[in-house]
Structures are given as C-alpha cells and as structure tokens.
Amino acid sequence: MLFVLSAVAYLDRVNISVAGVQIRAEYGIDQVHLGWIFSAFLIGYALFQVPAGWLATRLGPRRVLTFAILWWGVFTALTALVSPSMGNIVLLLVIVRVALGAGESVVYPAGNQFIARWIPAEERGKANGWIFAGVGAGSGIAPPLVTWVIATAGWRASFYACAVLGLAIGLCWYWLARDRPEDHPGVDAGELAHIRAGLPPTDERTPTPWRAILTSGNVWALFATYFAFGYVVWLFFSWFFIYLAEARHLDLKSSAFFAMLPFIGMTICCLLGGVLNDRLAKAKGLYWGRCGLSIVSFVLTAAFLFAGPTVDNTVLAVTTLTGGAGAIYLSQSGFWSVTADIAGAHTGVVSGFMNMGCQTGGAITASLTPWIAVNYGWTAAFGVAAVLVLAGAVVWAFVDPTRPLVPEPIVESVELLT
C-alpha cells in the first residue's frame, strides 16, 4: 500500500510538468513563472516535513496519512479549477500548489515511521526500496497517462482524474493499514515474534529530542546529501518532459514516451538498491550497505549527468540521462534506512527533517533550472546538478549509521518546557 501511495503521490506531482506546455499557453505565462509554480509545491512540501513527522509519531501513520491523502486529492482538483478569468493566475496557482505540497509532505515521514514500527532493521533496505520504487512508477505512468487524458479531454481533466484516484487509494489505506503489527488481524504470532526480534527497543512516549536532532552531525549530513539528491531528481520531475519538447524538439507523444524512461530506471534501481543495501549491510556492515552504496550511486549519477546533454543523438542522450536518474535511486533506500537506524521512536521527525533538505533542493532546481537553461543552455543546467551530486558523495562518507541519536533526559525536557 505504501508503494501504491508513493506512486499516486508522484503522479499528482508530475502531472503539472506534463501539462506545463498547455498551462503556459492558456494562461500566457513564461517558463520562469511556471518554474515558480513548480517551486511552490516544494516550498509547502519542505516547510511541513518536520510537523508531518511529528504528527505521524504522535497520532500514528494510519490516520495521519489518510487525512493527508484526502487533503491532497482536494487540492489536486483545485489546481484545475483556477480560471484565467480570476486574475493573478500565478499567485493563485502558487497558493494552491503550496497547500498541495503541505498535504503531500506527510507521505514519507509517516511511511518511515511505519517502517520503524513494522520492519526489522535487516529488511529495511528492501522495504524502502519498494516504497520509493513507487516514485519511479508514479512518475513513469504520468507522462503517457496524463498525455492521453489531455489529448482526450483537456489538461484539467488530468487533474480531476488524479484527484479521484488519490481519494480512492486513501480510503483503501485506512481500511487495510494498522499502526503496529500487533494491531493487524492478519499478523500471526510467528510473524509478530519475527518483527519484534528485529526491532531495537524504543519508547515513543519520550519527548522529541530536538537538541540531539539539531546538533547531530549525522542528521545534518543526511540533510545536505538529500539536498543534492532532491536537486537532481526534481530536475527530472519538473523539467525533463519540457527539456525533451523544447531542447530535443520532440512532439507531445514522443516526449511522453521518452519521458517515461528515467522513471522506469528509477523504479528498477530503487528496488535493486534496496536489495544491495541489505546484502551489503549483512556482509560488510551498515556503513557499506547504507553509505558505501550511496557514494557509488552519486558518483555514477554525476558521470551520466555530465555526459547526457552533450550527446547529439536524442535516443542515446535520453538513455544516458536515464542512467543518471536510475543511478541516483540506488541510494534512495540508504537515506531512509539510516534515519530509521539512528532515530528509532523519533524516525518520523528525523525523516521529515532530512526530507526537508531534498525538497529544498527540488524547489531551487525547479526555479533555477529554467534560468540556467535560458542563459547558459541545458548542458550547463545538468552540469550544475552533476557538481552538486559529487559534493553529496563526499558528505555521504561522513555519515555513521551505527551512531544513534542520544535522547535528551526527560527532566531536562520538562525544565525547557517550563
């Protein structure tokens, strides 16, 4: 279900990129202002990451995710209800997209809180691999599906369809999910014993250790590396479809086909990365499973991003850039596994803080990429992403997944509150 939720969440994010050409034409806005609208979603998404994680810890991922899914279904539909006759189109779309981002901010912090309660440490790489494979699946489905709906019924219909799908999935999640394995009627005694044996002892009643989180080198390193990750992946989510149409001069159908390929690469490599993560962690230790794999992933990504835009042949260029999109997703399960490893009961909060870095990087690339492309070309736009991801590889070397956060003493927390 978390795989499906992840796919629907990214379908609801990427649909505006596919519809971007029609939106620009109808509203008469340029590429830079469209970039502001793309960034608006990520600003709302980034700002609410930590509150979302805190709510998932306190109220449970089942209820929090259900409410969030219903929320973002409504605001997906509202995106299409903005009319040119209203005036201040860019401002209205920015407000709607900020609200949509706030609703979707819950998905992965709550999902990782769920992982921390349900999945033994030795299986978290594969579990996170499946969840984030939904990113590639949803993003890959978006170009052909949204293109077909646009061609059949117009761009607004694509948003209504995504909204209805999201609402249906939200109701299914609430019916099927439970916050803890002991609450689920389908979990027998043997499975429950297996789960409990693989979970470290935690107490979610303890106050959130804000000082430990905000002074942790691990947490800030994860924030920085996920910033680089977000900058790269949102270049694909926000601009790749438009890059194919405007820089490679492909028509709508060809753009939709080629735009699928990076997301197929993401899906495959996310699953592969999860398996490699667990196997390396078991054979060589957590550092090599979580961090070593991520370093290799980032270096490969940089190589593909440097090479892809310089290739004249469109098929070869897309194939090369697909390699970059896939390579960076080899690291995805590492990020979320490390947060569960070090944060325990407070996984939702730490995951939210880390993910805030990713979405900040995404918000910057959504607005900065068109400016770089207009002034310096698309090769430079991809080159900036490659440099950032190389810097992220260096930072990954300093992450220690075996060093847990040290919670603040309860007495000190009471004194601070007083």
Helices and strands as residue ranges (DSSP letters): H 2-18, H 20-27, H 31-47, H 49-59, H 61-81, G 84-86, H 89-104, H 107-118, G 121-123, H 124-153, H 155-176, G 181-183, H 189-197, H 210-214, H 217-246, H 252-284, H 286-286, I 287-292, H 293-307, G 308-310, H 314-329, H 332-343, G 344-346, H 347-376, H 378-396, H 410-417
